[in-house]
Amino acid sequence: MEFQTKHEPLLKLLQQTDEFAYLLRSGADFPASHYHDAQAHLKRAGLQLGSRFSMR
């Protein structure tokens, strides 16, 4: 992981993160390997996995 400050790459990464969170929340069968589980980091950042990453 690295910090990103350029708008276009940052927007793409945020969209990918949102899509991934949607897949996790959907409850559908999802492979449990080959990805980094970011839930602990998101909780520490104060983000909820409830409704499209709303802030507490």
Secondary structure by P-SEA (a helix, b strand, c coil): cccccccaaaaaaaaaaaaaaaaaaccccccccccccaaaaaaaaccccccccccc
